[in-house]
Amino acid sequence: MVIAKARAVDGPDKSFREAEIRRRNLDKGDVLIEIKYAGICHSDIHTARGDWGEVHYPLVPGHEIAGIVTDVGPEVTKYKIGDRAGVGCMVDSCGECENCLKGEEQYCLKGKIDTYAAVDKYGEHTQGGYSTHIVVPEDFVLRIPESISLEVAAPLLCAGITTYSPLNHWKAGSGKKVAVVGMGGLGHMAVKIAHAMGAEVTVLSQTLNKKDDGLQFGAADYYATSNPETFEKLAGSFDLIINTVSAKIDIDAYFGLLTLDGTLVNVGAPGEPLSLNVQSLIGHRRSFAGSMIGGIRETQEMLDFCAKHNIAPQVEVISADQIDEAYERVLASDVRYRFVIDTSTM
């Protein structure tokens, strides 16, 4: 059993504190990873602050994890000590249902086991990556390509796959016009990945404050959604819209930007319900969809794709003592574009 140093929170209105957590002894198929970097996702904030429902505290968030394998169980075949490895938003699933057998473990019919704020098959509450070590079944460990540094690899395990999966599923390639709503941690990755896939990319952000960044990342155009003329000018323009924001928006206004048979996909998860007018969909056979991370196979595919195309998130590395400050800066949209915790500071 490993005693890991961590940062935990004891309630929705509490600050993070130093903690120690026990990581289980290795089962036959388990991998022990010494965590080097852990990204901060908006989902961490929603969960830590109870926005999505009841939470078991103390809680150690973090599902963007990059590190080094330091031990393996006796039946592990995919990894060895010294390998560069990552862990994303889930650490187990039933492995037997129709969706799991298709490689879509994130949609496990019996319920995937989240990296934190869940209960695993041993009956223990899972604790995440704001810590120095984690034990995970080898089938839920990702191999980080050598060309991707560990600090930028961490956000790929959520922000990367959350945007890659819908872009891949709805075939955002050459000849497709894709709009990305929001230019935060998810949005900037969506721009980079969609551009690398060959799509023509437009950013739709509240302001033009990040326009230079968006164009540098591969966007062909950048518009402010605070300007009503944007929705008039771009009406019927896009085959696919990826909505990355975790806030309530006028969803009907964005439906009006879709072409015939266009699709708007939500990957951001607002804490309150969205309402829509069905007439916005019926008129041009438009679709409204959702997408949640990706399966292990697709996540590895994403990592390899990013390595091939030299795609990496823009990160700001922080110490463990800066987590509370980082949360407030995320909520104020004051990060370009992902905070990553250096776990050596635990």
C-alpha positions, -999 to +999 in steps of 0.1 A: +000+000+000+013+035-009+006+065+012+002+094-013+005+131-005-025+150-018-046+181-018-081+175-005-112+196+001-136+190+029-168+208+017-182+229-011-171+261+005-138+249+019-102+256+008-078+229-002-055+214+025-026+190+027-037+154+030-025+118+029-045+091+011-040+054+009-036+038-025-046+001-026-021-027-029-016-037-065-041-063-078-029-086-105-038-063-133-030-030-117-004-003-125+011+021-099+018+056-114+039+083-098+020+114-108+041+142-122+014+166-133-023+170-129-045+193-149-073+214-134-106+209-153-138+230-148-154+197-138-131+195-108-146+229-097-182+218-103-176+186-083-156+201-055-182+228-049-212+204-051-227+220-083-236+186-097-251+170-066-240+154-034-203+147-029-185+125-005-158+145+013-129+147+018-124+149-019-092+148-040-102+159-075-081+156-107-087+135-139-060+148-161-030+128-149+005+123-164+033+104-148+057+074-147+049+038-140+067+027-108+052-008-102+029-033-120+008-063-109+019-098-118-004-101-148+002-067-164+014-070-200+010-035-215+032-015-192+065-018-174+083+003-148+096+035-163+069+039-189+053+073-194+016+069-186-016+088-182-050+085-166-081+103-177-117+107-164-124+070-157-105+042-140-128+012-146-160-001-161-179-034-162-160-045-194-188-068-204-217-047-216-224-038-252-208-004-250-177-015-232-172-043-258-174-016-285-146+004-268-170+030-255-163+025-218-174+060-210-210+049-218-208+017-197-244+005-192-236-004-156-218+029-150-182+038-155-160+043-124-149+079-124-113+088-114-127+107-084-160+111-066-171+075-073-171+042-056-149+014-071-154-023-072-136-026-039-162-004-022-138+025-018-143+061-027-121+070-057-096+099-052-080+117-081-049+132-095-042+161-071-018+136-055+015+119-059+004+084-068-025+065-082-033+028-088-053+020-119-062-012-139-039-014-169-068-013-193-075+022-182-040+035-184-028+055-215+006+055-231+020+090-235+041+094-267+077+104-262+072+136-281+046+150-257+060+165-225+042+153-194+030+187-183+011+193-215+000+156-218-021+159-186-048+181-201-051+160-231-066+132-209-098+153-206-097+185-226-081+167-255-103+137-257-135+156-248-131+177-280-114+151-302-142+125-297-171+146-311-149+161-339-139+125-349-175+111-345-191+139-366-162+137-392-148+172-389-125+169-418-117+186-451-147+205-465-165+208-432-172+242-415-168+239-377-176+265-351-162+263-316-182+281-288-158+293-261-121+298-261-111+282-228-094+250-219-117+229-240-122+254-268-086+261-276-080+223-279-111+220-302-097+247-325-063+230-327-077+195-333-103+205-358-078+225-378-054+196-378-083+174-391-086+197-421-118+216-411-124+253-416-127+266-380-145+296-366-144+306-329-175+321-313-165+338-281-181+365-259-154+390-268-125+394-292-100+393-263-085+361-275-088+366-312-050+366-319-047+333-300-076+317-318-062+326-353-027+314-342-042+281-331-058+275-365-091+293-366-099+310-399-124+334-383-133+347-349-165+364-339-179+380-307-212+365-296-219+396-276-225+413-309-260+405-322-248+410-358-227+379-354-258+357-355-272+375-385-240+373-405-233+336-397-268+323-401-268+288-417-230+286-419-218+256-400-219+218-404-209+213-368-208+234-337-189+223-306-202+241-275-175+239-249-189+264-223-202+253-189-227+280-186-263+286-198-265+301-233-293+310-257-291+277-275-317+286-301-296+314-313-267+290-320-291+265-338-297+293-363-260+291-373-263+255-385-267+244-421-292+219-433-285+186-413-260+205-391-253+194-356-246+213-323-228+191-298-226+200-261-194+190-244-196+217-217-218+207-188-237+236-172-249+233-137-284+243-147-307+230-175-308+244-210-341+251-227-348+251-264-375+257-290-380+225-310-389+247-340-352+257-341-344+220-349-373+210-372-368+238-397-335+226-412-334+190-399-308+201-374-296+180-345-287+187-309-263+162-293-240+156-264-206+139-261-187+127-230-149+122-232-140+091-252-132+054-248-097+042-239-090+032-275-101+066-289-082+084-262-050+066-272-058+075-308-061+111-297-027+111-280-011+096-311-029+121-333-016+150-312+019+136-312+018+133-350+005+168-355+025+185-327-007+195-309-004+206-273-025+226-249-012+259-236-006+254-199+003+274-168+021+252-143+013+259-107+022+246-073-002+227-051-006+257-028-021+277-057-051+254-064-077+277-046-064+307-065-064+287-098-101+278-092-110+314-088-091+324-119-108+296-140-142+310-129-130+345-139-118+332-173-083+343-163-062+314-176-046+307-210-056+280-212-051+252-186-037+251-151-015+221-144-003+212-109+033+202-105+028+174-080+064+175-068+051+205-047+026+183-028 
